[in-house]
Amino acid sequence: MLTCLALMLNVSLAELPSLATEVEAEARTLTAQTEITPAFLTEIVEFSGDAERLSVALRAAGVEQDLPCIFHGIAEDARERAAEFQSADDQAERDAAFMNLRVLLDDAILIAPMAASAAADRAAEQAVAQR
């Protein structure tokens, strides 16, 4: 766990917009999925990890908006959605899990550009402060 935390903290302020874009792209890819496969579940877990990494990096960069908390919540919810898929016993439960996941992913798609913008703003603030 400590190794994962150390890796999460290694995202520089300059890399934050790229990470936010990556989270958005992963969300878009997952939204297109229609079948539950081991690869799909792995992609959800990877998306969750990237969303958590974004949360930690935003907080470490001093982004003061609610964005770090939002992406932490997205990461937690993604893991919960993966568990829903794994425990779904029938088509109705699978359909509900897909709907819940898509709502979460739509949120990530909408909010990730805001995180990229907030990180760019924070970088600009730091650049001005260093002059």
C-alpha positions in Angstrom: 0.0 0.0 0.0 2.8 2.4 0.8 4.5 1.7 -2.5 1.2 2.5 -4.3 0.9 5.7 -2.4 4.5 6.7 -3.2 3.8 6.0 -6.9 0.7 8.1 -6.8 2.6 11.0 -5.4 5.1 11.0 -8.2 2.7 12.8 -10.5 4.1 16.3 -11.2 1.9 19.4 -11.5 2.9 19.5 -15.2 1.7 15.9 -15.7 -1.7 16.4 -14.0 -3.5 17.6 -17.1 -2.3 14.5 -19.0 -3.5 12.2 -16.1 -6.9 13.9 -16.1 -7.1 13.4 -19.9 -6.1 9.7 -19.4 -8.9 9.3 -16.8 -11.4 10.8 -19.2 -10.2 8.5 -22.0 -10.5 5.4 -19.8 -14.0 6.4 -18.8 -15.0 6.8 -22.4 -13.6 3.4 -23.3 -15.3 1.7 -20.4 -18.6 3.4 -21.3 -18.5 1.6 -24.7 -18.3 -1.9 -23.1 -21.3 -4.1 -23.2 -19.9 -7.4 -21.9 -18.6 -8.4 -18.6 -15.2 -10.0 -19.1 -12.1 -10.4 -16.9 -10.4 -7.7 -19.1 -13.3 -5.3 -18.5 -13.1 -5.8 -14.7 -9.4 -5.2 -14.9 -10.0 -2.0 -16.8 -12.4 -0.8 -14.1 -9.8 -1.5 -11.4 -7.1 0.4 -13.5 -9.5 3.3 -14.0 -10.1 3.3 -10.3 -6.4 3.4 -9.6 -5.8 6.3 -12.1 -8.8 8.2 -10.6 -7.2 7.8 -7.1 -3.8 8.8 -8.4 -5.4 11.9 -9.9 -7.1 12.7 -6.5 -3.9 12.4 -4.6 -1.9 14.4 -7.1 -4.5 17.2 -7.2 -4.4 17.4 -3.4 -0.6 17.3 -3.3 -0.5 20.1 -5.9 -2.7 22.3 -3.7 -5.8 22.3 -5.9 -8.3 23.6 -3.4 -11.5 22.9 -5.2 -13.5 19.8 -4.4 -11.8 17.9 -7.2 -9.5 15.8 -5.1 -12.5 14.5 -3.1 -14.6 14.0 -6.2 -12.0 11.8 -7.8 -11.4 9.9 -4.6 -15.1 9.1 -4.6 -15.0 8.1 -8.3 -12.2 5.7 -7.5 -14.1 4.2 -4.6 -17.3 3.9 -6.6 -15.5 2.3 -9.5 -14.3 -0.5 -7.2 -17.8 -0.9 -5.9 -19.2 -1.2 -9.4 -16.6 -3.9 -10.2 -17.8 -5.8 -7.2 -21.4 -5.4 -8.4 -20.5 -7.0 -11.7 -18.8 -9.9 -9.9 -21.7 -10.6 -7.7 -24.5 -10.1 -10.3 -26.5 -13.3 -10.5 -28.9 -12.4 -13.3 -29.3 -10.1 -16.3 -31.3 -7.5 -14.3 -28.4 -7.2 -11.8 -25.9 -7.0 -14.6 -28.0 -4.3 -16.4 -28.2 -2.3 -13.1 -24.5 -2.6 -12.6 -23.9 -1.3 -16.2 -26.3 1.6 -15.6 -24.6 2.5 -12.3 -21.1 2.3 -13.9 -22.2 4.5 -16.9 -23.5 7.2 -14.5 -20.2 7.2 -12.7 -18.2 7.2 -15.9 -20.3 10.1 -17.3 -19.4 12.1 -14.2 -15.7 11.3 -14.7 -16.0 12.4 -18.4 -17.5 15.7 -17.4 -15.3 16.5 -14.5 -11.9 15.3 -15.8 -11.4 18.4 -18.0 -12.1 20.6 -15.0 -9.3 18.8 -13.1 -7.0 19.4 -16.1 -7.9 23.1 -16.1 -7.5 23.5 -12.3 -4.1 21.9 -12.5 -3.0 24.2 -15.3 -4.3 27.2 -13.3 -2.4 26.0 -10.3 0.8 25.6 -12.4 0.3 29.2 -13.7 -0.1 30.5 -10.2 3.1 28.8 -9.1 5.0 30.2 -12.1 3.8 33.7 -11.3 4.7 33.3 -7.6 8.3 32.2 -8.5 9.0 35.3 -10.5 
